[in-house]
Amino acid sequence: MRIIKLLTRIFGWIEHVFLVVASSLLVAMLAGNAANIALRNVTGGSLSFVFPWTTVLFVWMNFLAFFVIYRRGNDISVKFFVERLGPRGQIFAWLVYQIVSIFVVSVILLEGPGILALQVGHVSEFVEIERYWLSVPFFLSCALVLLDIIINILRAILTREFGTFSKAEPLT
């Protein structure tokens, strides 16, 4: 059980790091676009690299935020229906949710190498990084989600406290 608590703390730290990085990427996008707009208004010219880099940063921000959204229990769920099932139905729905999540994320991760291999070439003439780097944060988030699900299931088995769709409300 100590290892699960340690892993949970580590994943909480990773969640925090991902949130800070995603927020920083948003600030960078806003600053770059604000500078571009100001430059257009003052000089009539623009920074041609801002839009392509905004696209890259937006993709990375969303893919990193995917793990944060999952960890905070803000993912899309059928909470309205689950709340009406009663305690045993909620536990069953939680287990089904975990199994389906493992399946979906596993398929994504298994297909990952093939997807990455198809993403060749640079993002754009202004962003000279290989296109597959756009997807790396997504696969990293998926791997972390998969590991977190496994930790949650192990915790539930060991403590007999099965979660609900809200991370803050465990069922006993």
C-alpha positions as CSV (number, residue, x, y, z in Angstrom):
1,M,0.0,0.0,0.0
2,R,3.0,2.3,0.7
3,I,4.1,2.0,-3.0
4,I,0.6,3.0,-4.2
5,K,0.6,6.1,-1.9
6,L,4.0,7.0,-3.2
7,L,3.0,6.5,-6.8
8,T,-0.2,8.6,-6.2
9,R,2.0,11.4,-4.9
10,I,4.3,11.1,-7.8
11,F,1.4,11.2,-10.2
12,G,0.1,14.3,-8.4
13,W,3.4,16.0,-8.9
14,I,3.4,15.0,-12.6
15,E,-0.1,16.4,-12.8
16,H,1.1,19.7,-11.3
17,V,4.0,19.9,-13.7
18,F,1.8,19.2,-16.7
19,L,-0.7,21.9,-15.5
20,V,2.2,24.4,-15.1
21,V,3.6,23.6,-18.5
22,A,0.2,23.7,-20.2
23,S,-0.6,27.0,-18.6
24,S,2.8,28.4,-19.6
25,L,2.2,27.3,-23.2
26,L,-1.1,29.2,-23.1
27,V,0.6,32.3,-21.8
28,A,3.3,32.0,-24.5
29,M,0.5,31.7,-27.2
30,L,-1.3,34.7,-25.9
31,A,1.9,36.8,-25.6
32,G,3.1,35.8,-29.1
33,N,-0.3,36.7,-30.6
34,A,-0.6,39.9,-28.6
35,A,2.9,40.9,-29.8
36,N,1.9,40.0,-33.4
37,I,-1.3,42.1,-33.2
38,A,0.6,45.1,-31.7
39,L,3.3,44.8,-34.3
40,R,0.7,44.8,-37.1
41,N,-1.0,47.9,-35.7
42,V,2.3,49.8,-35.3
43,T,4.3,48.7,-38.3
44,G,1.8,47.0,-40.6
45,G,4.1,43.9,-40.6
46,S,3.8,40.7,-38.6
47,L,5.8,37.9,-37.1
48,S,5.3,35.2,-39.6
49,F,6.3,32.4,-37.2
50,V,3.7,33.2,-34.5
51,F,0.8,31.4,-36.1
52,P,2.6,28.1,-36.8
53,W,4.1,28.1,-33.3
54,T,0.7,28.9,-31.8
55,T,-0.7,25.8,-33.5
56,V,2.1,23.6,-32.1
57,L,1.8,25.1,-28.6
58,F,-1.9,24.7,-28.7
59,V,-1.7,21.0,-29.6
60,W,0.9,20.4,-26.9
61,M,-1.1,22.3,-24.3
62,N,-4.2,20.2,-25.0
63,F,-2.3,16.9,-24.9
64,L,-0.6,17.7,-21.6
65,A,-3.9,18.9,-20.2
66,F,-5.5,15.6,-21.1
67,F,-3.7,13.9,-18.1
68,V,-4.6,16.8,-15.8
69,I,-8.3,16.7,-16.8
70,Y,-8.3,12.9,-16.2
71,R,-6.6,13.2,-12.8
72,R,-9.0,15.9,-11.6
73,G,-12.0,13.9,-12.6
74,N,-13.2,16.5,-15.1
75,D,-13.4,14.1,-18.0
76,I,-16.6,13.5,-19.8
77,S,-18.8,11.0,-17.9
78,V,-22.3,9.9,-17.5
79,K,-22.4,11.2,-14.0
80,F,-26.1,12.2,-14.2
81,F,-27.1,8.6,-14.8
82,V,-24.5,7.0,-12.5
83,E,-25.7,9.1,-9.5
84,R,-29.1,7.5,-9.8
85,L,-27.8,3.9,-9.7
86,G,-27.3,3.6,-5.9
87,P,-24.1,2.6,-4.2
88,R,-23.7,-0.9,-5.8
89,G,-24.6,0.4,-9.2
90,Q,-22.1,3.2,-8.9
91,I,-19.3,0.7,-8.0
92,F,-20.3,-1.4,-11.0
93,A,-20.3,1.7,-13.2
94,W,-16.9,2.7,-11.8
95,L,-15.4,-0.7,-12.6
96,V,-16.9,-0.7,-16.1
97,Y,-15.5,2.8,-16.6
98,Q,-12.0,1.7,-15.5
99,I,-12.1,-1.4,-17.8
100,V,-13.3,0.6,-20.8
101,S,-10.7,3.3,-20.1
102,I,-7.9,0.7,-19.9
103,F,-9.1,-0.7,-23.3
104,V,-9.3,2.6,-25.1
105,V,-6.0,4.0,-23.8
106,S,-4.3,0.6,-24.5
107,V,-5.5,0.6,-28.1
108,I,-4.2,4.2,-28.5
109,L,-0.8,3.2,-27.1
110,L,-0.6,0.0,-29.1
111,E,-1.3,2.0,-32.3
112,G,1.1,4.8,-31.2
113,P,4.3,3.5,-33.0
114,G,2.4,3.1,-36.3
115,I,0.8,6.6,-35.9
116,L,4.2,8.2,-35.1
117,A,5.8,6.5,-38.1
118,L,3.3,8.0,-40.4
119,Q,4.0,11.5,-39.2
120,V,6.9,12.5,-41.3
121,G,8.3,15.9,-42.3
122,H,8.4,19.2,-40.6
123,V,5.4,20.8,-38.9
124,S,5.8,23.9,-41.2
125,E,8.5,26.0,-42.8
126,F,8.6,28.1,-39.6
127,V,8.5,25.2,-37.2
128,E,11.3,22.9,-38.2
129,I,10.6,20.1,-35.8
130,E,9.5,16.7,-37.0
131,R,5.7,16.3,-37.1
132,Y,5.6,13.3,-34.8
133,W,6.7,15.6,-31.9
134,L,3.2,17.0,-32.0
135,S,1.8,13.7,-30.8
136,V,4.5,12.7,-28.2
137,P,2.8,14.6,-25.3
138,F,-0.5,12.8,-26.2
139,F,1.1,9.4,-25.9
140,L,2.8,10.4,-22.7
141,S,-0.5,11.5,-21.2
142,C,-2.1,8.3,-22.4
143,A,0.6,6.2,-20.7
144,L,0.2,8.1,-17.5
145,V,-3.6,7.8,-17.6
146,L,-3.2,4.0,-18.0
147,L,-0.8,3.7,-15.1
148,D,-3.0,5.9,-13.0
149,I,-6.1,3.7,-13.7
150,I,-4.1,0.6,-12.7
151,I,-3.0,2.3,-9.5
152,N,-6.6,3.3,-8.8
153,I,-7.9,-0.2,-9.3
154,L,-5.1,-1.6,-7.1
155,R,-5.9,0.9,-4.4
156,A,-9.6,0.0,-4.6
157,I,-8.9,-3.7,-4.3
158,L,-6.5,-3.2,-1.3
159,T,-8.7,-0.7,0.6
160,R,-12.1,-1.9,-0.6
161,E,-12.9,1.8,-1.3
162,F,-14.2,2.0,-4.9
163,G,-14.2,5.4,-6.4
164,T,-16.9,7.2,-8.2
165,F,-16.6,9.4,-11.2
166,S,-15.5,12.2,-8.9
167,K,-12.1,11.6,-7.5
168,A,-13.0,13.4,-4.3
169,E,-15.9,11.1,-3.4
170,P,-14.8,7.4,-2.7
171,L,-17.6,4.9,-2.0
172,T,-17.1,2.4,0.8
